[in-house]
Amino acid sequence: MNNERTYRFLFACGGTGGHIFPAVAIADELRKQQPKSRILFVGTKHRMESKVIPNLGFEYKSISIKGMPRKIGFAAISFGWSLFVSLLQSIIIVLRFKPNVAVGTGSYISVAPLFITKVFNRPVILSESNSFPGIATKVLAPIANQIHLGFESSIKYFKSRKRIFISGNPTRNISQTQDRNEAAKFFGLDSNIKTVLIVGGSLGAKSINQKISEFVTGLSEQFQVIWQTGANYYEDFKSFKTERVKVLPFIDRMDYAYSICDLFVSRSGASTIAEITNQGLASILIPSPNVTENHQYHNAMTLVDEKAAEILLDSESSNSLLQKILALLNDEAKLKQMRSKAKQLSKLNAAEVIAREAIKLSKIN
C-alpha cells in the first residue's frame, strides 16, 4: 500500500510572462519531485495567465483584482474594492484547497492569495526575479517564510537576510543544442557567418523593431539576422525578410536560435536575463521604459556592471544600436569575454532549488 502523502501547492501570479513562466518552471519541478502533489494557480480572469496556465494542464482559479493605480482618484477606489473582493475570494480558495505552501512570483495578483494563506498559518515563499524588487514582493516580504532572489545585488533592499536565498531566476527548460550547423540548417542560414538574434518579446517591441528596420538591410550584407518581431508587429516588418534576414512573429525553437547566436539584442526582463546567463550569450540590452519602477534598467545593469552585456537606452538612435552591433561583431575577443562573464552569473537549477524548499516546508505543515 502506498502511503505517500499528497502535498498541495498554491501559486499566485499573473499579468506578464515575467511573472507567469518562473512560477510554471517551479511548478514543473514540483511535479517531477512530488508527482502526486496537487498544484493550483490563482490569477485573474482576463489576463494571459487565464489561458496559459490551464493550457499547461494546471488547476486554475481566478480572483477579481485590478492593478494598483499610481494616482489617487476613482481608480484608487475601484482598486480598493477589487482588493476587498479578491481577499474574500482568496479566503474561499484557500479554505477549499488547503495548501501546504503558497508561492508567489511577483505582481499585484499575488498579494491577496498569499496574505490569506499566511492568515491560515501556512508558509509563503516569494521568488523575485527582478534585481529591483517589485511592490508585491516588498508588501509580502514581512510575512514570507522564504524569499528567493534572482540577483545577489537585491539583498540590500531587504531589512533581514535570515530568510533570503540567492537561488537565481527559474526559467523554462531550454537545452542549447551544441550543433551550430544543425541550427543554421533549421533557419536556412550559413553556419560560417556571424548571426545577430533580435527578440523584443512575444508580442514585440515597437521601438526595437523600428530601429532594426532602419539598418537591417545594410547589416545583412556582412552578417545574418534572426529577427523576432513579435505577433503584434510581424505584418509591419515581414517585408524585410531576405536570404540572410529571417523575420518571424515568434521563434518556437529557441534552442536552435541560441545555438547560432553570436550576439543577442533584446529587452531586459528578468526571465530574459536568466536565459542570457544560463545560455552564456553576449548581448546588447535595451530596457523597456514602460515597466514599473524601471525594473528592466536595473536588470540590465546587473550584467553591464559585470561586463557581461552592453546597454542601449530606448531613447537612443538606431545608428547608436548599429554601431554597437558592428563593434561587437568585429571584436571576437570581447564577444568571448561577454559570453564567459554571462555564464559565470548563471544559476541553472533555480526552479529545482525553490521546489525543493517548498517541499521541505510542506512536510512540516
C-alpha positions in Angstrom: 0.0 0.0 0.0 1.4 3.4 -1.0 1.0 5.9 1.9 2.8 8.7 0.2 1.2 12.0 1.3 -0.3 14.3 -1.3 1.0 17.8 -0.9 -0.9 20.9 -2.1 1.0 23.9 -3.6 -0.8 27.2 -4.4 0.8 29.6 -6.9 -0.3 33.2 -7.2 1.0 35.1 -10.2 0.0 36.7 -13.5 -0.1 39.8 -15.7 3.0 39.1 -17.7 5.2 36.2 -18.8 7.9 37.5 -16.5 5.7 36.6 -13.5 3.9 33.5 -15.0 6.8 31.5 -16.5 9.0 31.4 -13.4 6.0 30.1 -11.5 5.4 27.5 -14.2 9.1 26.4 -14.0 8.8 25.9 -10.2 5.5 24.0 -10.6 7.1 21.7 -13.2 9.9 20.9 -10.8 7.3 20.1 -8.1 5.6 17.7 -10.5 9.0 16.0 -11.0 9.9 15.8 -7.4 6.4 15.1 -6.0 4.4 13.5 -8.8 1.3 13.1 -6.6 1.2 16.7 -5.5 -1.7 19.0 -6.3 -0.9 22.4 -7.8 -3.4 25.2 -8.0 -2.7 28.5 -9.8 -4.5 31.7 -8.8 -4.7 34.6 -11.3 -7.2 36.9 -13.0 -10.0 36.0 -15.4 -9.0 38.2 -18.3 -5.2 38.4 -18.5 -2.8 36.0 -20.2 -2.4 33.6 -17.2 -6.1 32.6 -17.6 -5.2 31.0 -20.9 -1.6 30.0 -20.5 -1.9 28.1 -17.2 -4.9 25.8 -18.0 -3.3 25.0 -21.3 -0.3 23.7 -19.4 -2.5 21.3 -17.5 -2.7 23.0 -14.1 -5.7 23.7 -12.0 -6.7 27.4 -12.1 -8.9 29.8 -10.1 -9.4 33.5 -10.8 -9.8 36.4 -8.5 -11.2 39.9 -9.3 -8.2 42.1 -8.6 -7.3 45.2 -10.5 -3.9 46.8 -11.0 -2.7 49.3 -8.3 -3.2 52.9 -9.6 -0.4 55.4 -9.3 -2.7 58.4 -8.5 -5.5 58.9 -6.0 -8.9 59.1 -7.6 -11.8 56.9 -8.8 -9.3 54.3 -9.9 -8.0 54.1 -6.4 -11.5 53.5 -5.0 -12.1 50.8 -7.7 -8.8 49.2 -6.8 -9.7 49.2 -3.1 -13.0 47.5 -3.8 -11.4 44.9 -6.0 -8.8 44.2 -3.3 -11.5 43.6 -0.8 -13.4 41.2 -3.2 -10.1 39.4 -4.0 -9.4 38.9 -0.3 -12.9 37.3 0.1 -12.3 35.1 -2.9 -8.9 34.1 -1.7 -10.4 33.0 1.7 -12.7 30.7 -0.2 -10.0 29.3 -2.4 -7.6 28.7 0.5 -10.2 27.1 2.7 -11.2 24.7 -0.1 -7.8 23.9 -1.5 -6.0 23.8 1.9 -2.4 24.5 0.5 0.6 23.3 2.4 2.6 26.1 0.9 1.9 29.1 -1.3 4.4 30.5 -3.8 4.3 34.0 -5.3 6.4 35.2 -8.2 5.5 38.9 -8.1 2.7 41.1 -9.4 -0.2 42.7 -7.6 -2.2 39.5 -8.3 -0.3 37.5 -5.7 -0.9 39.8 -2.7 -4.4 38.6 -1.7 -3.9 34.8 -2.1 -0.5 34.8 -0.3 -1.7 37.1 2.5 -4.7 34.9 3.2 -2.6 31.7 3.1 -0.4 33.3 5.8 -3.6 34.2 7.8 -4.3 30.5 7.9 -0.8 29.8 9.2 0.6 28.2 6.1 4.1 29.0 4.8 4.7 31.6 2.0 7.6 31.5 -0.5 8.4 34.5 -2.7 10.5 34.3 -5.8 11.7 37.8 -7.0 13.2 37.7 -10.5 13.9 41.4 -10.9 17.1 43.0 -9.5 15.0 45.8 -8.0 12.2 44.1 -6.0 8.6 44.9 -7.1 5.8 46.4 -4.9 4.2 43.0 -4.3 7.4 41.5 -3.0 8.0 44.5 -0.7 4.5 44.2 0.7 4.7 40.4 1.2 8.3 40.2 2.4 7.5 40.7 6.1 5.2 37.6 6.1 7.2 35.4 3.9 9.0 32.3 5.2 11.5 32.4 2.4 12.5 35.0 -0.2 14.3 33.6 -3.2 16.2 36.3 -5.2 17.5 36.2 -8.8 20.3 38.6 -8.1 22.7 38.9 -5.1 22.6 42.7 -5.6 18.9 42.6 -4.5 19.7 41.7 -0.9 20.3 45.4 0.1 16.6 46.1 -0.4 15.6 43.8 2.5 15.9 44.6 6.2 16.6 41.0 7.3 18.7 38.5 5.4 17.7 35.5 7.5 15.0 34.2 5.2 16.8 35.1 1.9 18.2 32.7 -0.6 20.1 33.6 -3.8 18.6 30.9 -5.9 18.6 32.6 -9.4 15.7 33.0 -11.7 13.5 30.0 -12.5 13.3 29.6 -16.3 11.8 27.1 -18.7 14.0 24.2 -19.6 15.7 25.1 -22.8 18.7 22.9 -23.7 21.1 24.6 -26.0 22.0 22.3 -28.9 25.7 22.2 -29.5 25.5 21.7 -33.2 25.7 25.1 -34.9 25.3 23.5 -38.3 22.0 21.9 -37.3 20.7 25.2 -36.0 21.8 27.0 -39.2 20.0 24.4 -41.3 16.8 24.9 -39.3 16.7 28.6 -40.1 18.1 28.3 -43.6 21.3 30.2 -42.7 25.1 29.8 -43.2 26.8 28.4 -40.1 30.0 30.2 -41.1 28.5 33.7 -41.0 28.0 35.6 -37.7 24.4 35.9 -36.7 22.5 38.5 -34.7 19.4 37.3 -32.8 16.9 40.0 -32.1 14.0 39.5 -29.7 11.6 42.1 -28.4 9.3 39.8 -26.5 6.4 37.5 -27.6 4.2 40.4 -28.5 7.0 42.6 -29.7 8.7 45.9 -29.0 7.7 48.7 -31.5 10.8 50.9 -30.9 13.3 48.0 -31.2 11.6 46.8 -34.5 11.7 50.4 -35.8 15.4 50.7 -35.0 16.3 47.4 -36.7 14.3 48.2 -39.8 16.4 51.3 -40.4 19.7 49.3 -40.8 19.0 45.6 -41.2 19.3 45.5 -45.0 22.8 47.0 -44.8 23.8 44.9 -41.8 22.9 41.7 -43.7 25.5 42.5 -46.4 28.1 41.2 -43.9 26.1 39.3 -41.2 23.0 37.3 -40.7 19.9 38.2 -38.7 17.2 36.3 -36.9 14.5 38.8 -36.0 11.5 38.0 -33.9 9.2 41.0 -34.4 6.5 39.8 -32.0 3.0 38.8 -33.1 1.8 42.4 -33.0 4.3 43.8 -35.5 5.1 40.9 -37.9 2.9 42.3 -40.7 4.6 45.7 -40.5 8.1 44.3 -40.9 7.9 41.0 -42.7 8.8 42.7 -46.0 12.4 42.9 -44.7 12.8 39.1 -45.0 15.7 38.0 -47.2 18.0 35.0 -47.5 20.1 36.5 -44.7 17.3 38.1 -42.7 14.8 35.7 -41.1 11.8 37.7 -39.9 9.5 35.7 -37.6 6.5 36.6 -35.5 7.7 34.1 -32.8 10.6 31.7 -32.5 9.4 28.3 -31.5 12.8 26.7 -31.3 14.8 29.0 -29.1 17.4 26.2 -28.5 18.4 26.5 -32.2 18.2 30.3 -32.1 20.6 30.4 -29.1 23.0 27.9 -30.8 23.6 30.0 -33.8 23.5 33.3 -32.0 26.8 35.3 -31.9 25.1 38.5 -30.5 21.7 38.8 -28.8 19.7 42.1 -28.9 16.7 42.2 -26.6 14.7 43.8 -23.8 15.9 43.0 -20.3 13.1 41.4 -18.4 14.1 39.1 -15.6 13.4 35.9 -17.5 15.4 37.1 -20.5 18.3 38.0 -18.2 18.2 34.5 -16.7 18.2 32.9 -20.2 21.1 35.1 -21.3 23.2 34.0 -18.3 22.1 30.3 -18.5 23.0 30.2 -22.2 26.1 32.3 -21.9 25.1 34.9 -24.5 26.8 38.1 -25.5 24.1 40.7 -25.5 23.0 44.3 -26.1 20.2 45.1 -23.8 17.5 47.8 -24.5 15.4 48.2 -21.3 11.8 48.9 -21.8 10.9 52.4 -20.4 7.3 51.3 -19.8 7.7 49.0 -16.8 7.1 49.5 -13.1 9.9 51.1 -11.2 12.3 50.9 -14.2 12.9 47.2 -13.4 14.4 46.4 -16.8 17.1 49.1 -16.5 18.2 47.7 -13.1 18.2 44.2 -14.5 20.3 45.2 -17.4 22.8 47.0 -15.2 23.5 43.8 -13.2 25.0 42.3 -16.4 26.6 45.6 -17.6 28.4 46.1 -14.3 29.9 42.6 -14.6 31.0 43.4 -18.2 28.6 40.6 -19.4 26.5 42.9 -21.6 26.2 46.3 -23.1 23.2 48.6 -22.7 21.4 51.0 -25.1 18.6 53.2 -23.8 15.3 53.0 -25.7 15.6 56.8 -26.5 19.0 56.3 -28.3 19.1 56.3 -32.1 19.1 53.3 -34.5 22.6 54.4 -35.6 23.8 54.1 -32.0 22.5 50.5 -31.9 24.1 49.7 -35.3 27.5 51.0 -34.2 27.3 48.8 -31.0 26.4 45.8 -33.1 29.2 46.3 -35.6 31.8 47.0 -32.9 31.0 43.8 -31.1 30.6 41.5 -34.1 34.1 42.7 -35.3 35.6 42.1 -31.8 35.6 38.3 -31.2 37.7 38.7 -28.1 35.2 40.9 -26.5 32.3 38.6 -27.5 34.1 35.7 -25.9 34.7 37.7 -22.7 31.0 38.7 -22.5 29.8 35.1 -23.0 32.2 33.9 -20.3 31.1 36.7 -17.9 27.4 36.0 -18.6 27.9 32.2 -17.9 29.6 32.9 -14.6 26.4 34.7 -13.4 24.1 31.7 -14.3 22.2 29.6 -11.8 20.7 26.8 -13.9 18.9 25.0 -11.1 16.8 27.8 -9.6 13.5 26.1 -10.1 14.8 22.9 -8.7 16.1 24.7 -5.6 12.9 26.6 -4.9 10.8 23.5 -5.5 12.9 21.5 -3.0 12.5 24.2 -0.4 8.7 24.3 -0.9 8.6 20.5 -0.4 10.6 20.8 2.8 8.2 23.4 4.2 5.2 21.4 3.1 6.4 18.4 5.1 6.3 20.3 8.4 2.9 21.9 7.8 
